[in-house]
Amino acid sequence: MLNQAQIAQFHREGFLNGGPVLSEEEVGELRDSLEAIMAKGPGGFGPGEPRPVLFRDLSGGGPEGKPGPTPVWQIVNIWEAAPTFERLLYHPAITKGISQLTGHLDLQVWHDQIQYKPADQGGTTRWHQDAPLWPIIRPMTPVSAWIPFDDADEENGCMWMVPGSHNWGNQIEYLRTQGHLTQREEFGSLEGFAPPAGAEIAVVEARPWPVKKGEVSFHHSLTWHGSPANRSPRPRRAIAIHYMTGEARYDAKGEHPMKQFVTLKDGAPMAQAGPHFPQVFQQGQPGGLPGHLRN
Ligand SMILES: O=C(O)CCC(=O)C(=O)O
């Protein structure tokens, strides 16, 4: 349960550390499950076997689908391939936090994504905002929960955030001009942007955002964020769970890897989008845990 000061800080800055939500043992189980899927690799799922929606090297990769020299492994909807991750979507401290921060009583998963930066060579996740990359849902209000399975710090490529940027509108084109910032030493050197006059925070300050393993960090879908390369001898493994609220509607004009699962009419509530978008919080209560996850 977040307190009023935390909620106010989130609304002011656009991100918040919600504290520890996983025990050492739970982090270990999730790591084991992730490593089992990494060992299979993108081509290791048999016909009919549950599999993630995407499994790729975000850095672009090498020839013939091979990883490039500085990979960032992205696995979208790992929950569809691993019950340990499916259970995490429903974690009451996470869903309750998202409900408090969005002010919504109904929540649904938009999708999840692992970002795995291997030790020594893990690549960069360039500065971006999430919502402009999600053009099939609107409005641009979702909030994400980001949970690392290793202590994420400046050495191994923790996220960086820009306080107040969630109130500056859609600035994805500007952020794309900053794609040359890839290494830790330079990552905070965003240049050439003037925040809107009158914004509560009207200065661009890029801030490293270390998060301990098993803690949850929340960010608004318009908050500027990214993470530089991992040149440390430690991996940086983390999952982001992107949640939608009951106000989310389908926008048929856009494109997104999750669009293949949506059969709705333009403008229909995403609440009707079906089993790839689980309902995890209903009328202010955690719930909906599927039978196969109850023990
Ligand atoms: O894991 C990362 O470094 C980036 C994650 C991200 O961009 C997100 O959660 O929206």
The ligand as an SDF file (V2000), in Angstrom:
LIG
                    3D

 10  9  0  0  0  0  0  0  0  0999 V2000
   14.4640   -2.4720  -18.7070 O   0  0  0  0  0  0  0  0  0  0  0  0
   14.8270   -1.4080  -19.2110 C   0  0  0  0  0  0  0  0  0  0  0  0
   15.9650   -0.9860  -19.1050 O   0  0  0  0  0  0  0  0  0  0  0  0
   13.8430   -0.5450  -19.9610 C   0  0  0  0  0  0  0  0  0  0  0  0
   12.4340   -0.8930  -19.6490 C   0  0  0  0  0  0  0  0  0  0  0  0
   11.4500    0.0090  -20.2910 C   0  0  0  0  0  0  0  0  0  0  0  0
   11.7210    0.7230  -21.2180 O   0  0  0  0  0  0  0  0  0  0  0  0
   10.0960    0.0250  -19.7400 C   0  0  0  0  0  0  0  0  0  0  0  0
    9.8240   -0.6510  -18.7360 O   0  0  0  0  0  0  0  0  0  0  0  0
    9.2430    0.7420  -20.2700 O   0  0  0  0  0  0  0  0  0  0  0  0
  1  2  2  0
  2  3  1  0
  2  4  1  0
  4  5  1  0
  5  6  1  0
  6  7  2  0
  6  8  1  0
  8  9  2  0
  8 10  1  0
M  END
$$$$
